[in-house]
Amino acid sequence: MADAKIHQSGDAAGLAALISRAAGQAGEQSKGLPPVDRWNPPFCGDIDMEIRADGTWFYMGTPIGRQPLVRLFSTVLRKDEDGKTYLVTPVEKVGIRIVDAAFVAVEMSRTERQGQQVLTFRTNVGDVVEAGPEHALHFVIHGDNNELKPYLHVRGRLEALVSRSVMYDLVELGETMTIDGVEMFAVRSAGAVFTVMPVKELEALSV
């Protein structure tokens, strides 16, 4: 029985087996992502799991090298209104640490549909997400060196940090447009416009 045992598992493979059994009840996993937003299990404490800024998962201080395990864990991630991120099954919820974002967008493709640019991203755990009205991009200026960090909404409250190499490709597709009377540098995808920053700020950063 998986009840109240996730936090007691001594290795990543054992933890994955417990989660797989719990989340796979009634054949839910075979239908796609588990419906974690519909589950309301009790909180059973935090576990020593961390997602680093580069997307590497660690369990008990050791990187999880097996991608199928990482993928399984990613399917039961949920970020709640308290701002914390959890692994969730029908029977329990345990907290984990995230340094930056839950996922990393490691690849981007540009296509056209009905004359509109469409940007599709692949994350480090295999999600394929099309930026648009349902999956917004937003941009943050971070740190003393004014680093531009784009984020893509993946599902629920979970986001992917766009990797640096992909970010350069993304910015290359930006354009200047006037929004509410202000010249903005922005990116279009699937009919949606995502503002990066005012052109004046961009020019100041480029000096």
Residue pairs with C-beta under 8 A, 6 or more apart in sequence:
2 18
2 19
2 21
2 22
2 89
2 91
2 92
3 91
3 92
4 44
4 91
4 92
5 18
6 15
6 18
6 19
6 22
6 44
6 47
6 87
6 89
6 92
6 94
7 44
7 45
7 46
7 47
7 92
7 94
9 15
9 18
10 60
11 59
11 60
12 59
12 62
12 64
12 66
12 69
13 66
13 69
15 47
15 59
15 73
16 69
16 72
16 73
19 72
19 73
19 76
19 87
19 89
20 29
20 72
22 89
22 90
22 91
22 92
23 29
23 34
23 75
23 76
23 89
23 90
24 30
24 34
25 90
28 34
28 35
29 75
33 75
33 155
34 75
34 76
34 89
36 76
36 77
36 78
36 88
36 156
37 78
37 156
39 88
39 89
39 90
39 93
41 88
41 89
41 90
41 91
41 92
41 93
42 92
42 93
43 86
43 92
43 93
43 94
43 95
44 92
44 93
44 94
45 94
45 95
46 94
46 95
46 96
46 97
47 59
47 87
47 94
47 95
47 96
48 59
48 60
48 61
49 57
49 58
49 59
49 60
49 73
49 87
49 96
49 97
50 57
50 58
50 96
50 97
50 98
50 99
51 57
51 58
51 96
51 97
51 98
51 99
51 102
52 58
52 99
53 99
53 100
53 161
54 104
55 103
55 104
55 106
55 124
55 161
56 63
56 64
57 63
57 64
57 70
57 73
58 64
64 70
64 73
70 125
71 125
71 126
73 87
74 102
74 103
74 125
74 126
74 127
76 87
76 88
76 89
77 85
77 86
77 87
77 88
77 102
77 158
78 85
78 86
78 87
78 88
78 93
78 156
78 157
78 158
79 85
79 86
79 102
79 156
79 157
79 158
80 86
80 157
84 95
85 95
85 96
85 97
85 98
85 102
85 158
86 93
86 94
86 95
86 96
87 93
87 94
87 96
100 161
101 151
101 158
101 159
101 160
101 161
102 154
102 158
102 159
102 160
103 123
103 124
103 125
103 127
103 154
103 158
103 159
103 160
103 161
104 123
104 124
104 160
104 161
104 162
104 163
105 121
105 122
105 123
105 124
105 129
105 152
105 160
105 161
105 162
105 163
105 166
106 122
106 123
106 124
106 163
106 166
107 121
107 122
107 166
108 119
108 120
108 121
108 122
108 162
108 166
108 169
108 170
109 119
109 120
110 117
110 118
110 119
110 173
111 117
111 118
111 120
112 118
113 190
116 188
116 190
116 191
117 173
117 188
117 189
117 190
118 130
118 131
118 132
118 189
118 190
119 130
119 131
119 137
119 170
119 173
119 187
119 189
119 190
120 128
120 129
120 130
120 131
121 128
121 129
121 130
121 131
121 152
121 160
121 162
121 166
122 128
122 129
123 129
123 154
123 160
127 154
127 155
127 160
129 135
129 152
129 153
129 154
129 160
130 189
130 190
131 137
131 152
131 189
131 190
131 192
131 194
132 189
132 190
132 191
132 192
133 190
133 191
133 192
134 153
135 152
135 153
135 154
136 152
136 153
136 192
136 194
137 150
137 151
137 152
137 153
137 162
137 170
137 187
137 189
137 194
138 150
138 151
138 194
139 148
139 149
139 150
139 151
139 194
139 195
139 196
139 197
140 148
140 149
140 150
140 151
141 147
141 148
141 149
141 197
142 148
142 149
146 205
148 167
148 171
148 196
149 161
149 162
149 167
150 161
150 162
150 167
150 170
150 196
151 159
151 160
151 161
151 162
152 159
152 160
152 162
153 159
154 160
162 170
170 187
171 187
171 196
173 187
173 188
174 185
174 186
174 187
174 196
175 185
175 186
175 187
175 188
176 183
176 184
176 185
176 186
176 199
177 183
177 184
177 186
177 193
178 184
179 186
179 193
179 195
182 198
183 198
183 199
183 200
184 195
184 196
184 197
184 198
184 199
185 195
185 196
185 197
185 198
185 199
185 202
186 193
186 194
186 195
186 196
187 193
187 194
187 196
188 194
196 202
